């Protein structure tokens, strides 16, 4: 992981009014109650096979660039899968129970299928680009900055490429499939979020935002401009104001969608006949999340 690239405080030394990452912003846009369960209540969630596979594939692609360029081949990358999986298991032993929902031989079959899909994604990466011709400026780069409003933005960038002429390309790997055209704007929000942070840190708009979908081998590219990033800044400020209103009122409304099928919180969601737990009281009052540097969210990798 690369060193933190930290922005200065907001102009005039204004205090930080809150903190937002792409994953947390996405949670609130998906469902305000989901944001509450994850950020305010901090209710643990079961690791999903898809998210863990995304973490594994990302680890392999990050490690690949530690190897001399001439050896960055599909065979070399596939050899990294086993050691990286062992490392993840050592760091999070509970991942050994990832397929506990199966019985007997079905566990082994599910694990074999899961690993085969990871292999296919690693191989698909080499169809999209040749890593022997790349030397990234940064990988797994943690960045943060404070907007004029006092809102702190932070997150992890998979890869940053800088051309000899200075142009910056922001690259993100996704192990899911590319979205339909009508969902592209939502997919690009995370990338525009990163571009906004980099613009505020460096004073230069990134030349290209690139999403590489290893689930089906498609690449989504977008060239932002200052107008795009100013609009993104207004959007994240508005999102934070909506989050603050929910904090102040204690009203975290569920937003039902197809994504509910994969949600761990149905038993406590009113949309499914459940009841949320009482709001915790933290620091200055009910529902105030702690301001701390969160680890990378595995859901961002899918």
Helices and strands as residue ranges (DSSP letters): E 5-6, G 11-13, E 18-20, H 22-30, H 32-35, I 36-40, H 49-64, G 69-71, H 74-91, G 93-97, H 105-128, G 131-133, E 138-146, E 151-162, E 168-174, G 181-183, H 184-202, E 208-213, E 218-222, H 226-249, G 258-262, G 266-268, G 270-272, E 281-282, E 285-286, G 298-301
